[in-house]
Amino acid sequence: MKELIQNWMKNEFGLKINGRKIKVMWCALADKEHRKRQRQFAHTYHKKNMICLARAIMGLPLHNIQGIIWHELGHLVIGPKGSEEAANRKAKKLCGHQIKYDARRVQYI
């Protein structure tokens, strides 16, 4: 699992928005948000073309990690004013999987 996230952090998924690669990184703010809200593992728009992850994401099953990251990619593609549902629809178009929510309200595919 750690290798999967490291590969995403190296941009090996190859997604670009407006010609710029999307980056994935650990983020102290995401860690802080996760401590406040246990279902919060990632965010976007803190930094341009970046998905920020809380380190706690490493404790999740792979299907949750994938769902969270694809959902956040959906947000980056649709823009900062897009809804959660719109981000999930865009994520489905990008990865081919429906984004669902588990009992904790954490995304998964």
N, C-alpha and C positions, 0 to 999 in steps of 0.2 A: 504494500500500500504506500509506504514511504517513497518507493521508487516511482510509482505512478504520479504522485504529487510533484516530485522532483522533475519528472519529465515535463509535466505541465508548466512548471516554473521555468523550464528551459525553452518554452514555446514550441515544443515538439508537436502540439496539436495543430499548428499552422494556421490558425484563424487570424484574419486581418480585418480591421475595420478602417475604412478610409485610407487604405494602404499602409496602416501601422499595425504591427503585431500586438496582440493582446498579451500582457504579462500577468503572471500570477505570483504573488509574494506573501510572505508572512507579514503581519501588521499588528503593531502594538494596540492601535485603536480597535481593530477587530477583536483582539484578545479582551480588551476592556468591555466592549459591547457584549461579548459572550458571557463574561462574568455577571453582567446585569440581566441578560436574557439568555437562558440556556439554549434556546433554539437558534440563536444568532451565531452563525459560523463564518459568514463572509459578507462582504459588501462591495459595491462599485461606486464610482464617481468621487471617491476620496482622492484618487490620483488618476490622471488621464490614461485611458486604455489599460486599466489595471483592475484585476480582481484581487482584493485583499482577503487573506484567510486568517482565521484564528487558529492557533496551534492545536486547539482542542479538536479540530476536524480529524486529526490523526486517530482519534479514538472511535471514529464512526465506521460502520461497515462500508465497503466499497460502493454499494448501490446508493447510499446517502451522499458520499463524496461526489460521485458522478452527477447525481441530481442537483446538488448545490452548485457545482461549478457550471453545469449547463444552464441552470436557471440564471446565474449571474451573467453568463455570456449573452443570454437572451436580453437581459437588462441593457448591456452595453450596445447591442445592435439596435434596440428600439428607442433608446434615448432616455434621459433622466426623468421625463414626465410620464413614461409608460407604466402601466399598472402591473401588478404581480401576475395577473392572468395573461396579459399581453406578453410578458417575459416568458411565461411557460409555453405559450403558443409558438413564440419565436424559437425557443429552445427545442421544441418538437421538430420544427422545420430543420434546425441545424443538426440535430443528432438522431432524429428518427424515433425517439422514445418520448412517450407521454411523461411529463413531470407529475409525480403524485406526492402526497404528504402522508407521513406515518402518524402514529398516535401522538407523538411529541410535536407534530406540525413541522417536521423537518423534511425537506425535499428528498425524493429518491426516484430512481428510474428502474 
